[in-house]
Amino acid sequence: MLKLSEKAAQNLAALREKKPVIHNITNFVAMNYTANALLAMGASPMMAHAENEVEELVSSASALVLNIGTPSESRIASMILAGKKATELNTPIILDPVGAGVGLFRMSSAVRIIDQTRVSVIRGNASEILSLRRNDLKTKGMDAIHTVDEAAEIAGILASEIQATLAITGPMDLVTDGERTIRVANGHPLMGYVTGTGCVSTATIGAFLAVDDDRVSATAAALAFFGLAGEKAGEKAAAPGSFKSALIDALYTITPADLAMGAKFEGNH
């Protein structure tokens, strides 16, 4: 059986070889950065959200990424249409419930997507993940006000309830399906100073799920890869502006061997 670090390297090599199409219905703030990041790591991004084409386009994709960062009724309707088609085709769906807990529309939108589609992975910060099970919980803006450890137990329960893998990102990421739990220690403090890094981490999970049917290992590998890219970027950049560009460069230059050596996993994998 492959070690998880070796599996991560294998996934990256497969991603670079297959160049899977990743269909993103994502937020306007991070759309360009997400597309560039997916291109850099080796995937083929598709950024399409019109209701009259999402079902057709998702049929040619290897993963569907849904991000509610800039929601509207029409965009959520598009997400559900695409999600239902992806469910029918057994295409993995990755949900980023950006700002869940900030307001009722975001919360209800995330719940509608979960209820009406078969979501494979949900990636969020600790407050977003907590709010999905505790609808009385309020958060402060889009940033987490809870720790990964505070959300760990709830994440495991929620993962079992909805039969999905939960990924909580923070200083140390946590991935769980309710049975297996993996912590990922890769990353860099400057990642929190660039808008869109959370959104890109979600899209990275989509890219790895396109080449790995094991949702837990694919998610952990994706977060290790993205975190390692942050570490490499931090070696070259001292401030957010240059770090943003260096992160894209690192996604392009990291090799499978680099990932096998640099991935930092803990837990029952």
Helices and strands as residue ranges (DSSP letters): H 4-18, E 21-25, H 31-41, E 44-47, H 54-58, E 63-67, H 73-89, E 93-96, H 104-116, E 121-124, H 126-133, H 148-162, E 165-168, E 173-176, E 181-184, G 189-193, H 197-209, H 215-236, H 240-253, H 256-262, E 265-267
